[in-house]
Amino acid sequence: MRGLHILAELHGCTCDAGLLREVEPLRALCLAACADAGLSVVAEAFHGFAGAGATGAVVLAESHLAVHTWPELDAATLDIYVCNFSQDNRAAAEAAYAALHAAFCPREAVRRDVIRGELATI
């Protein structure tokens, strides 16, 4: 289960407003970011909130990607987790993050990386 979990808040997004407000552009971006990074999509779910943003999740063979948007704040949050069971997927997670970051074009981003699956030693 060892892997990288990227958590990010994107503030002051200067992307086209449709990406923050509409499901289909968000869905297309997420699926393209995963495919271009070499991640394997196994399922997806996206939902729009009638002009008030969208949320989406992509289940990956390597784990998951989740995105939530707040158009009223010009903001989005990202959650990308890849586990490294059969290979090191860190580069794929970084590529997916870079694609999403570039598309949302935030003025500021707060990113936290969590390495998962390590047991604490006492």
C-alpha positions in Angstrom: 0.0 0.0 0.0 3.0 2.3 0.1 2.3 5.4 -2.1 2.1 9.1 -2.5 -1.0 11.1 -1.6 -1.1 14.6 -2.9 -3.6 17.0 -1.3 -3.9 20.5 -2.8 -6.0 23.6 -2.5 -5.9 25.9 -5.6 -6.9 29.5 -5.0 -7.6 32.3 -7.4 -8.0 30.0 -10.4 -7.8 31.9 -13.6 -9.1 29.1 -15.9 -12.2 29.4 -18.0 -15.2 29.6 -15.6 -16.7 26.5 -17.2 -14.1 24.3 -15.7 -15.1 25.4 -12.2 -18.9 25.4 -12.9 -19.6 22.5 -15.3 -19.3 18.8 -15.0 -18.3 17.9 -18.5 -15.1 20.1 -18.8 -14.1 18.9 -15.3 -14.7 15.2 -16.3 -12.7 15.6 -19.5 -9.8 17.2 -17.8 -9.6 14.6 -15.0 -9.8 11.7 -17.5 -7.2 13.2 -19.8 -4.9 14.0 -16.9 -5.0 10.4 -15.8 -4.6 8.9 -19.2 -1.8 11.2 -20.1 0.0 10.3 -16.9 -0.4 6.6 -17.7 -2.8 5.9 -14.9 -5.5 3.2 -15.4 -9.1 4.4 -15.0 -11.5 1.7 -13.8 -14.5 3.9 -12.8 -15.7 7.5 -12.5 -18.4 9.6 -10.9 -19.0 13.3 -11.5 -21.8 15.6 -10.2 -22.7 19.2 -10.8 -24.3 21.6 -8.3 -26.5 23.7 -10.6 -24.0 26.5 -11.3 -22.4 26.2 -7.9 -19.5 23.9 -8.8 -18.8 20.3 -9.5 -17.2 17.3 -7.8 -15.7 14.3 -9.4 -13.9 11.1 -8.5 -11.9 8.8 -10.7 -11.1 5.3 -9.4 -7.8 4.2 -10.6 -6.1 0.7 -10.7 -3.4 2.6 -8.8 -5.9 4.2 -6.4 -7.9 7.5 -7.0 -8.2 11.1 -8.0 -10.9 13.4 -6.6 -11.6 17.1 -7.5 -14.0 19.6 -6.0 -14.6 23.1 -7.4 -15.9 26.3 -5.8 -16.5 28.8 -8.6 -17.8 31.4 -6.2 -14.3 31.3 -4.7 -12.3 30.7 -7.9 -11.0 27.6 -6.1 -10.6 23.9 -6.4 -9.3 21.1 -4.3 -7.3 18.0 -5.5 -6.8 14.6 -4.0 -4.5 12.3 -5.9 -3.4 9.0 -4.3 -1.3 6.4 -6.1 0.0 3.3 -4.4 3.1 1.5 -5.5 2.2 -2.1 -5.2 3.8 -3.4 -8.5 5.7 -0.2 -9.5 6.6 3.2 -8.3 3.8 5.5 -9.5 5.1 8.8 -8.1 5.9 10.2 -11.5 2.4 9.4 -12.7 0.9 11.2 -9.7 3.2 14.2 -10.3 2.2 14.3 -14.0 -1.5 14.2 -13.2 -1.0 17.0 -10.6 0.9 19.1 -13.1 -1.8 18.8 -15.7 -4.6 19.7 -13.3 -2.6 22.6 -11.8 -1.8 23.9 -15.3 -5.5 23.7 -16.3 -6.9 25.5 -13.3 -4.1 28.1 -13.4 -4.2 29.1 -9.8 -2.6 32.3 -8.4 -1.8 30.3 -5.3 -1.6 26.6 -4.5 -1.2 24.9 -1.1 0.1 21.4 -1.5 0.7 18.7 1.0 2.3 15.4 0.2 1.7 12.4 2.4 3.7 9.2 2.1 1.4 6.4 3.0 1.9 2.9 4.0 5.0 3.3 6.2 4.8 1.8 9.6 6.2 4.0 12.4 9.1 2.5 14.2 9.3 2.7 17.9 
